[in-house]
Amino acid sequence: MTGEKDLEKLLKTMKPKLNEGEYVFCVMNSVVNLADSDVLMSFKEQEGTTIILKKEVANLHSLPYSYSASWITLTVHSSLEAVGLTAAFSKALSQDGISCNVVAAFYHDHIFVDKKDTDKAMEILNRFSNETSI
């Protein structure tokens, strides 16, 4: 099952969905003390493994973090080969001073924005489906 590649279609149908909860990024040398179900994402880098998990799980395990985020999923099935989607929404968010951290998974793109910017980010992302062209 391949995803959508057409940028205009992607933007018009991305339908952002705000996921419940507050999420944090932590760095660990090992994630053995965490249940797989507690880890939303992990990525191994040379300096350590970055994990994204709910804030309450990080607090429970006394894991340090410096960034507390909301998780927004673009519900359109975007192709990993699609060109321009991340650039389009990150540019729109940046024009309002909103940083975003993006995870591209097989079916969907996931955007993490500072908790304080959630409402504004959702407003900006929802605007794309109301525009007739990019």
N, CA, C and O atoms as a printed pandas DataFrame, in Angstrom:
     atom_number atom_name residue_name chain_id  residue_number  x_coord  y_coord  z_coord
0              1         N          MET        A               1    0.849   -1.183    0.000
1              2        CA          MET        A               1    0.000    0.000    0.000
2              3         C          MET        A               1    0.892    1.243    0.000
3              4         O          MET        A               1    1.617    1.503    0.961
4              5         N          THR        A               2    0.827    1.991   -1.075
5              6        CA          THR        A               2    1.666    3.177   -1.175
6              7         C          THR        A               2    0.885    4.405   -0.736
7              8         O          THR        A               2   -0.339    4.463   -0.854
8              9         N          GLY        A               3    1.607    5.364   -0.240
9             10        CA          GLY        A               3    0.994    6.590    0.227
10            11         C          GLY        A               3    0.922    7.641   -0.866
11            12         O          GLY        A               3    1.434    7.465   -1.972
12            13         N          GLU        A               4    0.269    8.737   -0.517
13            14        CA          GLU        A               4    0.079    9.865   -1.440
14            15         C          GLU        A               4    1.405   10.603   -1.634
15            16         O          GLU        A               4    2.164   10.810   -0.687
16            17         N          LYS        A               5    1.668   10.998   -2.899
17            18        CA          LYS        A               5    2.875   11.757   -3.222
18            19         C          LYS        A               5    2.572   13.179   -3.664
19            20         O          LYS        A               5    3.439   14.049   -3.579
20            21         N          ASP        A               6    1.357   13.428   -4.132
21            22        CA          ASP        A               6    0.998   14.742   -4.662
22            23         C          ASP        A               6    0.912   15.753   -3.515
23            24         O          ASP        A               6    0.084   15.610   -2.616
24            25         N          LEU        A               7    1.761   16.760   -3.552
25            26        CA          LEU        A               7    1.861   17.718   -2.454
26            27         C          LEU        A               7    0.551   18.451   -2.198
27            28         O          LEU        A               7    0.139   18.594   -1.047
28            29         N          GLU        A               8   -0.109   18.919   -3.259
29            30        CA          GLU        A               8   -1.359   19.658   -3.060
30            31         C          GLU        A               8   -2.415   18.776   -2.389
31            32         O          GLU        A               8   -3.120   19.232   -1.488
32            33         N          LYS        A               9   -2.527   17.523   -2.820
33            34        CA          LYS        A               9   -3.475   16.591   -2.190
34            35         C          LYS        A               9   -3.096   16.332   -0.734
35            36         O          LYS        A               9   -3.959   16.291    0.143
36            37         N          LEU        A              10   -1.810   16.159   -0.487
37            38        CA          LEU        A              10   -1.344   15.916    0.882
38            39         C          LEU        A              10   -1.728   17.065    1.810
39            40         O          LEU        A              10   -2.237   16.848    2.910
40            41         N          LEU        A              11   -1.480   18.280    1.353
41            42        CA          LEU        A              11   -1.765   19.449    2.184
42            43         C          LEU        A              11   -3.264   19.620    2.416
43            44         O          LEU        A              11   -3.688   19.974    3.516
44            45         N          LYS        A              12   -4.058   19.372    1.390
45            46        CA          LYS        A              12   -5.511   19.552    1.520
46            47         C          LYS        A              12   -6.162   18.475    2.379
47            48         O          LYS        A              12   -7.222   18.703    2.963
48            49         N          THR        A              13   -5.538   17.308    2.461
49            50        CA          THR        A              13   -6.160   16.183    3.162
50            51         C          THR        A              13   -5.360   15.702    4.372
51            52         O          THR        A              13   -5.607   14.609    4.881
52            53         N          MET        A              14   -4.413   16.501    4.832
53            54        CA          MET        A              14   -3.553   16.012    5.921
54            55         C          MET        A              14   -4.286   15.862    7.258
55            56         O          MET        A              14   -3.844   15.081    8.100
56            57         N          LYS        A              15   -5.349   16.556    7.471
57            58        CA          LYS        A              15   -6.206   16.429    8.659
58            59         C          LYS        A              15   -5.409   16.161    9.945
59            60         O          LYS        A              15   -5.348   15.022   10.409
60            61         N          PRO        A              16   -4.810   17.187   10.510
61            62        CA          PRO        A              16   -4.025   16.989   11.738
62            63         C          PRO        A              16   -4.907   16.553   12.905
63            64         O          PRO        A              16   -6.011   17.062   13.101
64            65         N          LYS        A              17   -4.393   15.607   13.662
65            66        CA          LYS        A              17   -5.103   15.094   14.838
66            67         C          LYS        A              17   -4.194   15.272   16.054
67            68         O          LYS        A              17   -3.052   14.812   16.064
68            69         N          LEU        A              18   -4.716   15.939   17.066
69            70        CA          LEU        A              18   -3.969   16.127   18.309
70            71         C          LEU        A              18   -4.133   14.882   19.171
71            72         O          LEU        A              18   -5.252   14.502   19.519
72            73         N          ASN        A              19   -3.026   14.255   19.510
73            74        CA          ASN        A              19   -3.045   13.086   20.378
74            75         C          ASN        A              19   -3.030   13.545   21.834
75            76         O          ASN        A              19   -2.406   14.551   22.170
76            77         N          GLU        A              20   -3.705   12.815   22.674
77            78        CA          GLU        A              20   -3.767   13.184   24.085
78            79         C          GLU        A              20   -2.407   13.013   24.746
79            80         O          GLU        A              20   -1.615   12.149   24.369
80            81         N          GLY        A              21   -2.158   13.849   25.733
81            82        CA          GLY        A              21   -0.955   13.688   26.537
82            83         C          GLY        A              21    0.106   14.728   26.268
83            84         O          GLY        A              21   -0.013   15.576   25.383
84            85         N          GLU        A              22    1.143   14.627   27.066
85            86        CA          GLU        A              22    2.305   15.498   26.966
86            87         C          GLU        A              22    3.510   14.584   26.783
87            88         O          GLU        A              22    3.656   13.588   27.492
88            89         N          TYR        A              23    4.370   14.925   25.831
89            90        CA          TYR        A              23    5.466   14.045   25.439
90            91         C          TYR        A              23    6.810   14.738   25.621
91            92         O          TYR        A              23    6.921   15.959   25.509
92            93         N          VAL        A              24    7.829   13.928   25.905
93            94        CA          VAL        A              24    9.167   14.468   26.125
94            95         C          VAL        A              24   10.184   13.640   25.340
95            96         O          VAL        A              24    9.952   12.477   25.011
96            97         N          PHE        A              25   11.301   14.271   25.056
97            98        CA          PHE        A              25   12.435   13.626   24.399
98            99         C          PHE        A              25   13.508   13.394   25.459
99           100         O          PHE        A              25   13.899   14.325   26.164
100          101         N          CYS        A              26   13.977   12.175   25.571
101          102        CA          CYS        A              26   15.024   11.833   26.532
102          103         C          CYS        A              26   16.157   11.138   25.778
103          104         O          CYS        A              26   15.953   10.589   24.696
104          105         N          VAL        A              27   17.330   11.172   26.357
105          106        CA          VAL        A              27   18.478   10.451   25.802
106          107         C          VAL        A              27   18.917    9.420   26.822
107          108         O          VAL        A              27   19.072    9.723   28.005
108          109         N          MET        A              28   19.114    8.197   26.352
109          110        CA          MET        A              28   19.524    7.107   27.235
110          111         C          MET        A              28   20.636    6.312   26.569
111          112         O          MET        A              28   20.766    6.302   25.345
112          113         N          ASN        A              29   21.431    5.651   27.391
113          114        CA          ASN        A              29   22.418    4.705   26.857
114          115         C          ASN        A              29   21.771    3.352   26.609
115          116         O          ASN        A              29   22.224    2.585   25.760
116          117         N          SER        A              30   20.695    3.057   27.365
117          118        CA          SER        A              30   19.983    1.796   27.232
118          119         C          SER        A              30   18.526    2.021   27.608
119          120         O          SER        A              30   18.235    2.789   28.524
120          121         N          VAL        A              31   17.618    1.368   26.918
121          122        CA          VAL        A              31   16.195    1.506   27.229
122          123         C          VAL        A              31   15.639    0.233   27.861
123          124         O          VAL        A              31   14.432   -0.003   27.823
124          125         N          VAL        A              32   16.514   -0.588   28.440
125          126        CA          VAL        A              32   16.094   -1.879   28.982
126          127         C          VAL        A              32   15.130   -1.751   30.158
127          128         O          VAL        A              32   14.362   -2.681   30.404
128          129         N          ASN        A              33   15.136   -0.652   30.886
129          130        CA          ASN        A              33   14.256   -0.482   32.043
130          131         C          ASN        A              33   12.848   -0.021   31.662
131          132         O          ASN        A              33   11.991    0.127   32.534
132          133         N          LEU        A              34   12.609    0.202   30.402
133          134        CA          LEU        A              34   11.298    0.673   29.947
134          135         C          LEU        A              34   10.574   -0.419   29.176
135          136         O          LEU        A              34   11.184   -1.185   28.430
136          137         N          ALA        A              35    9.272   -0.476   29.368
137          138        CA          ALA        A              35    8.459   -1.403   28.584
138          139         C          ALA        A              35    8.349   -0.872   27.161
139          140         O          ALA        A              35    8.288    0.340   26.952
140          141         N          ASP        A              36    8.324   -1.762   26.191
141          142        CA          ASP        A              36    8.161   -1.338   24.788
142          143         C          ASP        A              36    6.931   -0.457   24.624
143          144         O          ASP        A              36    6.948    0.494   23.843
144          145         N          SER        A              37    5.870   -0.765   25.353
145          146        CA          SER        A              37    4.627    0.002   25.233
146          147         C          SER        A              37    4.759    1.423   25.763
147          148         O          SER        A              37    3.922    2.273   25.458
148          149         N          ASP        A              38    5.799    1.694   26.554
149          150        CA          ASP        A              38    6.019    3.042   27.089
150          151         C          ASP        A              38    6.767    3.951   26.112
151          152         O          ASP        A              38    6.719    5.174   26.246
152          153         N          VAL        A              39    7.450    3.371   25.141
153          154        CA          VAL        A              39    8.286    4.138   24.211
154          155         C          VAL        A              39    7.521    4.366   22.920
155          156         O          VAL        A              39    7.165    3.423   22.214
156          157         N          LEU        A              40    7.274    5.634   22.624
157          158        CA          LEU        A              40    6.585    5.987   21.381
158          159         C          LEU        A              40    7.529    5.845   20.193
159          160         O          LEU        A              40    7.136    5.342   19.140
160          161         N          MET        A              41    8.787    6.294   20.364
161          162        CA          MET        A              41    9.769    6.237   19.307
162          163         C          MET        A              41   11.153    6.154   19.915
163          164         O          MET        A              41   11.404    6.713   20.983
164          165         N          SER        A              42   12.045    5.462   19.242
165          166        CA          SER        A              42   13.448    5.480   19.648
166          167         C          SER        A              42   14.299    5.581   18.392
167          168         O          SER        A              42   13.956    5.050   17.335
168          169         N          PHE        A              43   15.404    6.270   18.540
169          170        CA          PHE        A              43   16.338    6.407   17.431
170          171         C          PHE        A              43   17.744    6.392   18.002
171          172         O          PHE        A              43   18.096    7.213   18.848
172          173         N          LYS        A              44   18.532    5.456   17.530
173          174        CA          LYS        A              44   19.887    5.290   18.044
174          175         C          LYS        A              44   20.851    6.196   17.283
175          176         O          LYS        A              44   20.984    6.114   16.062
176          177         N          GLU        A              45   21.518    7.059   18.045
177          178        CA          GLU        A              45   22.557    7.924   17.489
178          179         C          GLU        A              45   23.878    7.548   18.148
179          180         O          GLU        A              45   23.897    6.787   19.116
180          181         N          GLN        A              46   24.954    8.064   17.639
181          182        CA          GLN        A              46   26.276    7.759   18.184
182          183         C          GLN        A              46   26.372    8.155   19.657
183          184         O          GLN        A              46   26.996    7.454   20.454
184          185         N          GLU        A              47   25.750    9.285   20.014
185          186        CA          GLU        A              47   25.877    9.800   21.384
186          187         C          GLU        A              47   24.943    9.112   22.381
187          188         O          GLU        A              47   25.158    9.207   23.589
188          189         N          GLY        A              48   23.929    8.435   21.901
189          190        CA          GLY        A              48   22.971    7.773   22.777
190          191         C          GLY        A              48   21.677    7.532   22.026
191          192         O          GLY        A              48   21.547    7.910   20.862
192          193         N          THR        A              49   20.722    6.905   22.687
193          194        CA          THR        A              49   19.430    6.618   22.076
194          195         C          THR        A              49   18.411    7.659   22.517
195          196         O          THR        A              49   18.155    7.831   23.709
196          197         N          THR        A              50   17.831    8.355   21.534
197          198        CA          THR        A              50   16.764    9.312   21.812
198          199         C          THR        A              50   15.463    8.536   21.886
199          200         O          THR        A              50   15.176    7.704   21.026
200          201         N          ILE        A              51   14.678    8.812   22.917
201          202        CA          ILE        A              51   13.355    8.204   23.018
202          203         C          ILE        A              51   12.318    9.298   23.216
203          204         O          ILE        A              51   12.585   10.326   23.838
204          205         N          ILE        A              52   11.136    9.058   22.678
205          206        CA          ILE        A              52    9.994    9.932   22.916
206          207         C          ILE        A              52    8.989    9.111   23.705
207          208         O          ILE        A              52    8.641    7.994   23.323
208          209         N          LEU        A              53    8.532    9.679   24.806
209          210        CA          LEU        A              53    7.571    8.992   25.649
210          211         C          LEU        A              53    6.717    9.995   26.394
211          212         O          LEU        A              53    7.021   11.188   26.428
212          213         N          LYS        A              54    5.643    9.499   26.993
213          214        CA          LYS        A              54    4.789   10.392   27.767
214          215         C          LYS        A              54    5.570   10.964   28.936
215          216         O          LYS        A              54    6.416   10.298   29.533
216          217         N          LYS        A              55    5.269   12.201   29.245
217          218        CA          LYS        A              55    5.957   12.909   30.324
218          219         C          LYS        A              55    5.826   12.166   31.649
219          220         O          LYS        A              55    6.789   12.091   32.412
220          221         N          GLU        A              56    4.638   11.614   31.932
221          222        CA          GLU        A              56    4.463   10.928   33.215
222          223         C          GLU        A              56    5.326    9.667   33.318
223          224         O          GLU        A              56    5.732    9.295   34.419
224          225         N          VAL        A              57    5.612    9.008   32.198
225          226        CA          VAL        A              57    6.500    7.838   32.218
226          227         C          VAL        A              57    7.930    8.285   32.505
227          228         O          VAL        A              57    8.636    7.656   33.294
228          229         N          ALA        A              58    8.356    9.372   31.861
229          230        CA          ALA        A              58    9.697    9.909   32.115
230          231         C          ALA        A              58    9.837   10.304   33.588
231          232         O          ALA        A              58   10.854   10.017   34.220
232          233         N          ASN        A              59    8.815   10.960   34.124
233          234        CA          ASN        A              59    8.854   11.356   35.537
234          235         C          ASN        A              59    8.908   10.138   36.456
235          236         O          ASN        A              59    9.640   10.135   37.445
236          237         N          LEU        A              60    8.138    9.111   36.131
237          238        CA          LEU        A              60    8.103    7.884   36.927
238          239         C          LEU        A              60    9.479    7.232   37.009
239          240         O          LEU        A              60    9.851    6.681   38.046
240          241         N          HIS        A              61   10.234    7.297   35.913
241          242        CA          HIS        A              61   11.565    6.696   35.851
242          243         C          HIS        A              61   12.691    7.708   36.116
243          244         O          HIS        A              61   13.869    7.389   35.953
244          245         N          SER        A              62   12.319    8.930   36.526
245          246        CA          SER        A              62   13.291   10.004   36.807
246          247         C          SER        A              62   14.227   10.266   35.632
247          248         O          SER        A              62   15.429   10.463   35.815
248          249         N          LEU        A              63   13.663   10.266   34.424
249          250        CA          LEU        A              63   14.462   10.543   33.237
250          251         C          LEU        A              63   14.487   12.045   32.971
251          252         O          LEU        A              63   13.437   12.687   32.971
252          253         N          PRO        A              64   15.660   12.606   32.746
253          254        CA          PRO        A              64   15.744   14.047   32.483
254          255         C          PRO        A              64   15.259   14.396   31.072
255          256         O          PRO        A              64   15.441   13.624   30.130
256          257         N          TYR        A              65   14.645   15.558   30.948
257          258        CA          TYR        A              65   14.202   16.096   29.664
258          259         C          TYR        A              65   14.164   17.609   29.797
259          260         O          TYR        A              65   14.119   18.148   30.903
260          261         N          SER        A              66   14.183   18.290   28.650
261          262        CA          SER        A              66   14.154   19.754   28.692
262          263         C          SER        A              66   13.063   20.326   27.794
263          264         O          SER        A              66   12.902   21.544   27.711
264          265         N          TYR        A              67   12.327   19.472   27.136
265          266        CA          TYR        A              67   11.343   19.901   26.140
266          267         C          TYR        A              67   10.067   19.107   26.347
267          268         O          TYR        A              67   10.084   17.876   26.333
268          269         N          SER        A              68    8.964   19.809   26.538
269          270        CA          SER        A              68    7.668   19.172   26.736
270          271         C          SER        A              68    6.777   19.521   25.543
271          272         O          SER        A              68    6.578   20.696   25.233
272          273         N          ALA        A              69    6.247   18.501   24.879
273          274        CA          ALA        A              69    5.589   18.717   23.590
274          275         C          ALA        A              69    4.208   18.087   23.500
275          276         O          ALA        A              69    3.850   17.182   24.254
276          277         N          SER        A              70    3.452   18.609   22.541
277          278        CA          SER        A              70    2.219   17.982   22.104
278          279         C          SER        A              70    2.550   17.185   20.852
279          280         O          SER        A              70    3.459   17.538   20.101
280          281         N          TRP        A              71    1.801   16.102   20.635
281          282        CA          TRP        A              71    2.012   15.228   19.485
282          283         C          TRP        A              71    0.829   15.370   18.536
283          284         O          TRP        A              71   -0.315   15.103   18.905
284          285         N          ILE        A              72    1.118   15.790   17.317
285          286        CA          ILE        A              72    0.108   15.964   16.282
286          287         C          ILE        A              72    0.403   14.976   15.153
287          288         O          ILE        A              72    1.524   14.916   14.647
288          289         N          THR        A              73   -0.609   14.205   14.767
289          290        CA          THR        A              73   -0.470   13.261   13.659
290          291         C          THR        A              73   -1.193   13.813   12.435
291          292         O          THR        A              73   -2.346   14.234   12.520
292          293         N          LEU        A              74   -0.506   13.806   11.299
293          294        CA          LEU        A              74   -1.162   14.127   10.032
294          295         C          LEU        A              74   -1.784   12.821    9.552
295          296         O          LEU        A              74   -1.065   11.879    9.217
296          297         N          THR        A              75   -3.103   12.757    9.515
297          298        CA          THR        A              75   -3.784   11.483    9.298
298          299         C          THR        A              75   -3.769   11.001    7.849
299          300         O          THR        A              75   -4.129    9.853    7.588
300          301         N          VAL        A              76   -3.365   11.840    6.910
301          302        CA          VAL        A              76   -3.256   11.403    5.518
302          303         C          VAL        A              76   -2.113   10.383    5.413
303          304         O          VAL        A              76   -1.078   10.533    6.063
304          305         N          HIS        A              77   -2.308    9.354    4.598
305          306        CA          HIS        A              77   -1.245    8.369    4.372
306          307         C          HIS        A              77   -0.281    8.942    3.346
307          308         O          HIS        A              77   -0.509    8.866    2.139
308          309         N          SER        A              78    0.792    9.510    3.850
309          310        CA          SER        A              78    1.782   10.132    2.971
310          311         C          SER        A              78    2.866    9.118    2.610
311          312         O          SER        A              78    3.269    8.292    3.429
312          313         N          SER        A              79    3.318    9.202    1.384
313          314        CA          SER        A              79    4.409    8.346    0.930
314          315         C          SER        A              79    5.718    8.828    1.541
315          316         O          SER        A              79    5.922   10.026    1.736
316          317         N          LEU        A              80    6.591    7.888    1.838
317          318        CA          LEU        A              80    7.921    8.272    2.309
318          319         C          LEU        A              80    8.715    8.969    1.197
319          320         O          LEU        A              80    9.743    9.592    1.462
320          321         N          GLU        A              81    8.238    8.863   -0.031
321          322        CA          GLU        A              81    8.885    9.505   -1.174
322          323         C          GLU        A              81    8.271   10.855   -1.529
323          324         O          GLU        A              81    8.714   11.506   -2.475
324          325         N          ALA        A              82    7.263   11.277   -0.787
325          326        CA          ALA        A              82    6.621   12.565   -1.060
326          327         C          ALA        A              82    7.619   13.697   -0.855
327          328         O          ALA        A              82    8.443   13.656    0.058
328          329         N          VAL        A              83    7.534   14.698   -1.708
329          330        CA          VAL        A              83    8.462   15.828   -1.654
330          331         C          VAL        A              83    7.710   17.098   -1.263
331          332         O          VAL        A              83    6.709   17.446   -1.888
332          333         N          GLY        A              84    8.186   17.783   -0.241
333          334        CA          GLY        A              84    7.696   19.107    0.087
334          335         C          GLY        A              84    6.728   19.221    1.247
335          336         O          GLY        A              84    6.474   20.331    1.715
336          337         N          LEU        A              85    6.178   18.117    1.727
337          338        CA          LEU        A              85    5.189   18.193    2.798
338          339         C          LEU        A              85    5.797   18.775    4.075
339          340         O          LEU        A              85    5.262   19.726    4.644
340          341         N          THR        A              86    6.895   18.210    4.514
341          342        CA          THR        A              86    7.535   18.700    5.734
342          343         C          THR        A              86    7.944   20.158    5.579
343          344         O          THR        A              86    7.760   20.960    6.495
344          345         N          ALA        A              87    8.494   20.502    4.424
345          346        CA          ALA        A              87    8.917   21.883    4.178
346          347         C          ALA        A              87    7.736   22.840    4.255
347          348         O          ALA        A              87    7.856   23.933    4.808
348          349         N          ALA        A              88    6.588   22.433    3.700
349          350        CA          ALA        A              88    5.416   23.320    3.667
350          351         C          ALA        A              88    4.879   23.594    5.061
351          352         O          ALA        A              88    4.664   24.750    5.425
352          353         N          PHE        A              89    4.659   22.541    5.850
353          354        CA          PHE        A              89    4.076   22.810    7.165
354          355         C          PHE        A              89    5.093   23.384    8.140
355          356         O          PHE        A              89    4.726   24.174    9.010
356          357         N          SER        A              90    6.367   23.005    8.015
357          358        CA          SER        A              90    7.360   23.582    8.934
358          359         C          SER        A              90    7.578   25.065    8.641
359          360         O          SER        A              90    7.814   25.848    9.561
360          361         N          LYS        A              91    7.502   25.457    7.367
361          362        CA          LYS        A              91    7.617   26.878    7.013
362          363         C          LYS        A              91    6.442   27.663    7.598
363          364         O          LYS        A              91    6.625   28.739    8.169
364          365         N          ALA        A              92    5.237   27.114    7.449
365          366        CA          ALA        A              92    4.050   27.797    7.982
366          367         C          ALA        A              92    4.138   27.935    9.495
367          368         O          ALA        A              92    3.797   28.986   10.038
368          369         N          LEU        A              93    4.583   26.908   10.172
369          370        CA          LEU        A              93    4.729   26.976   11.630
370          371         C          LEU        A              93    5.826   27.966   12.022
371          372         O          LEU        A              93    5.670   28.730   12.974
372          373         N          SER        A              94    6.929   27.947   11.287
373          374        CA          SER        A              94    8.052   28.831   11.636
374          375         C          SER        A              94    7.695   30.300   11.474
375          376         O          SER        A              94    8.239   31.148   12.181
376          377         N          GLN        A              95    6.783   30.618   10.546
377          378        CA          GLN        A              95    6.369   32.005   10.358
378          379         C          GLN        A              95    5.650   32.551   11.591
379          380         O          GLN        A              95    5.557   33.765   11.770
380          381         N          ASP        A              96    5.146   31.660   12.433
381          382        CA          ASP        A              96    4.534   32.071   13.695
382          383         C          ASP        A              96    5.445   31.775   14.882
383          384         O          ASP        A              96    5.006   31.803   16.032
384          385         N          GLY        A              97    6.713   31.492   14.598
385          386        CA          GLY        A              97    7.687   31.254   15.664
386          387         C          GLY        A              97    7.501   29.923   16.375
387          388         O          GLY        A              97    7.889   29.781   17.534
388          389         N          ILE        A              98    6.908   28.940   15.689
389          390        CA          ILE        A              98    6.667   27.633   16.295
390          391         C          ILE        A              98    7.672   26.635   15.742
391          392         O          ILE        A              98    7.729   26.402   14.534
392          393         N          SER        A              99    8.463   26.049   16.630
393          394        CA          SER        A              99    9.391   25.007   16.203
394          395         C          SER        A              99    8.635   23.693   16.128
395          396         O          SER        A              99    7.657   23.483   16.845
396          397         N          CYS        A             100    9.099   22.809   15.250
397          398        CA          CYS        A             100    8.473   21.492   15.173
398          399         C          CYS        A             100    9.552   20.437   14.999
399          400         O          CYS        A             100   10.558   20.644   14.321
400          401         N          ASN        A             101    9.310   19.319   15.626
401          402        CA          ASN        A             101   10.175   18.155   15.498
402          403         C          ASN        A             101    9.336   17.093   14.821
403          404         O          ASN        A             101    8.267   16.734   15.315
404          405         N          VAL        A             102    9.811   16.588   13.694
405          406        CA          VAL        A             102    9.011   15.730   12.833
406          407         C          VAL        A             102    9.556   14.307   12.819
407          408         O          VAL        A             102   10.763   14.082   12.730
408          409         N          VAL        A             103    8.634   13.356   12.910
409          410        CA          VAL        A             103    8.957   11.944   12.754
410          411         C          VAL        A             103    8.133   11.437   11.577
411          412         O          VAL        A             103    6.905   11.523   11.592
412          413         N          ALA        A             104    8.796   10.917   10.572
413          414        CA          ALA        A             104    8.093   10.323    9.441
414          415         C          ALA        A             104    8.041    8.824    9.665
415          416         O          ALA        A             104    9.079    8.163    9.697
416          417         N          ALA        A             105    6.847    8.287    9.821
417          418        CA          ALA        A             105    6.661    6.849    9.943
418          419         C          ALA        A             105    6.116    6.332    8.607
419          420         O          ALA        A             105    5.947    7.116    7.672
420          421         N          PHE        A             106    5.840    5.037    8.501
421          422        CA          PHE        A             106    5.434    4.466    7.221
422          423         C          PHE        A             106    4.131    5.062    6.702
423          424         O          PHE        A             106    4.034    5.377    5.516
424          425         N          TYR        A             107    3.137    5.221    7.554
425          426        CA          TYR        A             107    1.830    5.706    7.117
426          427         C          TYR        A             107    1.627    7.210    7.286
427          428         O          TYR        A             107    0.967    7.843    6.462
428          429         N          HIS        A             108    2.185    7.779    8.337
429          430        CA          HIS        A             108    1.862    9.165    8.684
430          431         C          HIS        A             108    3.098    9.939    9.131
431          432         O          HIS        A             108    4.116    9.372    9.526
432          433         N          ASP        A             109    2.960   11.260    9.052
433          434        CA          ASP        A             109    3.963   12.157    9.631
434          435         C          ASP        A             109    3.454   12.589   10.992
435          436         O          ASP        A             109    2.259   12.814   11.180
436          437         N          HIS        A             110    4.371   12.701   11.936
437          438        CA          HIS        A             110    4.031   13.065   13.305
438          439         C          HIS        A             110    4.853   14.292   13.684
439          440         O          HIS        A             110    6.066   14.337   13.479
440          441         N          ILE        A             111    4.172   15.276   14.236
441          442        CA          ILE        A             111    4.801   16.560   14.537
442          443         C          ILE        A             111    4.733   16.795   16.044
443          444         O          ILE        A             111    3.676   16.651   16.660
444          445         N          PHE        A             112    5.853   17.152   16.617
445          446        CA          PHE        A             112    5.901   17.492   18.039
446          447         C          PHE        A             112    6.178   18.988   18.147
447          448         O          PHE        A             112    7.179   19.487   17.633
448          449         N          VAL        A             113    5.276   19.693   18.825
449          450        CA          VAL        A             113    5.417   21.135   19.021
450          451         C          VAL        A             113    5.403   21.426   20.507
451          452         O          VAL        A             113    4.815   20.681   21.291
452          453         N          ASP        A             114    6.051   22.510   20.888
453          454        CA          ASP        A             114    6.060   22.916   22.290
454          455         C          ASP        A             114    4.626   22.972   22.805
455          456         O          ASP        A             114    3.733   23.472   22.120
456          457         N          LYS        A             115    4.412   22.463   23.998
457          458        CA          LYS        A             115    3.069   22.376   24.580
458          459         C          LYS        A             115    2.339   23.717   24.516
459          460         O          LYS        A             115    1.139   23.760   24.248
460          461         N          LYS        A             116    3.052   24.796   24.757
461          462        CA          LYS        A             116    2.427   26.131   24.771
462          463         C          LYS        A             116    1.945   26.575   23.391
463          464         O          LYS        A             116    1.125   27.488   23.287
464          465         N          ASP        A             117    2.446   25.940   22.334
465          466        CA          ASP        A             117    2.104   26.331   20.961
466          467         C          ASP        A             117    1.042   25.430   20.323
467          468         O          ASP        A             117    0.751   25.572   19.135
468          469         N          THR        A             118    0.471   24.521   21.084
469          470        CA          THR        A             118   -0.437   23.508   20.536
470          471         C          THR        A             118   -1.606   24.102   19.765
471          472         O          THR        A             118   -1.821   23.755   18.603
472          473         N          ASP        A             119   -2.362   24.990   20.393
473          474        CA          ASP        A             119   -3.566   25.533   19.752
474          475         C          ASP        A             119   -3.234   26.274   18.467
475          476         O          ASP        A             119   -3.917   26.097   17.458
476          477         N          LYS        A             120   -2.205   27.095   18.490
477          478        CA          LYS        A             120   -1.804   27.860   17.308
478          479         C          LYS        A             120   -1.320   26.920   16.201
479          480         O          LYS        A             120   -1.640   27.124   15.030
480          481         N          ALA        A             121   -0.552   25.896   16.567
481          482        CA          ALA        A             121   -0.060   24.936   15.572
482          483         C          ALA        A             121   -1.222   24.208   14.903
483          484         O          ALA        A             121   -1.220   24.026   13.686
484          485         N          MET        A             122   -2.207   23.792   15.682
485          486        CA          MET        A             122   -3.367   23.108   15.114
486          487         C          MET        A             122   -4.134   24.035   14.166
487          488         O          MET        A             122   -4.604   23.610   13.110
488          489         N          GLU        A             123   -4.250   25.285   14.553
489          490        CA          GLU        A             123   -4.933   26.270   13.693
490          491         C          GLU        A             123   -4.204   26.413   12.361
491          492         O          GLU        A             123   -4.832   26.412   11.302
492          493         N          ILE        A             124   -2.888   26.536   12.414
493          494        CA          ILE        A             124   -2.081   26.698   11.201
494          495         C          ILE        A             124   -2.167   25.460   10.322
495          496         O          ILE        A             124   -2.333   25.574    9.108
496          497         N          LEU        A             125   -2.056   24.286   10.917
497          498        CA          LEU        A             125   -2.097   23.046   10.142
498          499         C          LEU        A             125   -3.474   22.810    9.526
499          500         O          LEU        A             125   -3.575   22.330    8.397
500          501         N          ASN        A             126   -4.511   23.140   10.247
501          502        CA          ASN        A             126   -5.869   22.980    9.719
502          503         C          ASN        A             126   -6.152   23.931    8.560
503          504         O          ASN        A             126   -6.991   23.643    7.706
504          505         N          ARG        A             127   -5.457   25.057    8.531
505          506        CA          ARG        A             127   -5.643   26.037    7.466
506          507         C          ARG        A             127   -5.325   25.476    6.084
507          508         O          ARG        A             127   -5.922   25.893    5.091
508          509         N          PHE        A             128   -4.390   24.534    6.014
509          510        CA          PHE        A             128   -3.998   23.977    4.711
510          511         C          PHE        A             128   -5.172   23.355    3.980
511          512         O          PHE        A             128   -5.271   23.485    2.760
512          513         N          SER        A             129   -6.069   22.678    4.697
513          514        CA          SER        A             129   -7.191   22.017    4.019
514          515         C          SER        A             129   -8.214   23.014    3.489
515          516         O          SER        A             129   -9.064   22.653    2.675
516          517         N          ASN        A             130   -8.142   24.255    3.939
517          518        CA          ASN        A             130   -9.067   25.285    3.470
518          519         C          ASN        A             130   -8.517   26.093    2.298
519          520         O          ASN        A             130   -9.241   26.878    1.686
520          521         N          GLU        A             131   -7.238   25.899    1.988
521          522        CA          GLU        A             131   -6.624   26.641    0.896
522          523         C          GLU        A             131   -6.808   25.889   -0.417
523          524         O          GLU        A             131   -6.771   24.659   -0.441
524          525         N          THR        A             132   -7.003   26.608   -1.483
525          526        CA          THR        A             132   -7.232   25.961   -2.784
526          527         C          THR        A             132   -5.948   25.582   -3.494
527          528         O          THR        A             132   -5.948   24.671   -4.322
528          529         N          SER        A             133   -4.848   26.265   -3.187
529          530        CA          SER        A             133   -3.562   25.889   -3.793
530          531         C          SER        A             133   -2.448   26.281   -2.846
531          532         O          SER        A             133   -2.645   27.082   -1.932
532          533         N          ILE        A             134   -1.272   25.709   -3.073
533          534        CA          ILE        A             134   -0.126   25.951   -2.192
534          535         C          ILE        A             134    0.674   27.152   -2.587
535          536         O          ILE        A             134    1.666   27.475   -1.935
